[in-house]
């Protein structure tokens, strides 16, 4: 996913490096652990990580 985001938005990042939307896309592409959120957000995040680990184990 990270590589797909970089590939898709690479030109956008280069053309608009200081725009807020570019900075948000860059943060999203880094896939860091969330810093805040509701308990529901954390449950979704943990579910996502579990699914990603299962997919990588299958490959």
Beta strands, then each sheet from edge to edge (+ up, - down):
end
